[in-house]
């Protein structure tokens, strides 16, 4: 199975900060990667698909980039509602695999 | 409005069985692949299974192969997960998710609220 490694595992930041989360695949996955946001007790929410395509209704401060094995999720200016856990997911091949998550906390 | 509502979770002894259901509404259910994703308490997300629109293709994560069966009833707009020989490590919130696509890209664009399965004696 393809392993997805996210970094950092946790991150403290302030409102207004620019934040970058990375995800590395154990083998090339083209651009078959999505990013999901999850708040406590809630279902995950799709933010980005195909590495860089913004899901409808998601604020433009979220952006994604990368291809092959290295990917990033960037939040350009953190808002209070962005504090959550973020997961990457490869859908290149079965079994689909998630990263271990990055918990974004308020500094 | 797209809605996915899971049900059927609960407490079951190890070795027991449980059947989860997911009722879909607000979209043409038969046009979409559907999936189950789970999350153990305090842990990350794990994809469990996929099923094609007509049920002809099913794929599973290795840890549930031979024990879990995904199925669907398009006439009832419902997705199911039959879970047999449950183990303690199957304890998790199980989410039903719609697998959307755009060109060659796929993604989980709608999720249910989840149903908790606890395998414990």
Interface residues (C-beta under 8 A of the other chain):
Chain A: X1 X31 X32 X34 X36 X38 X42 X43 X44 X45 X46 X49 X50 X53 X55 X87 X89 X91 X94 X95 X96 X97 X98 X99 X100 X101
Chain B: X37 X44 X45 X46 X47 X50 X59 X60 X61 X62 X95 X102 X105 X106 X107 X108 X109 X111 X112 X113 X114
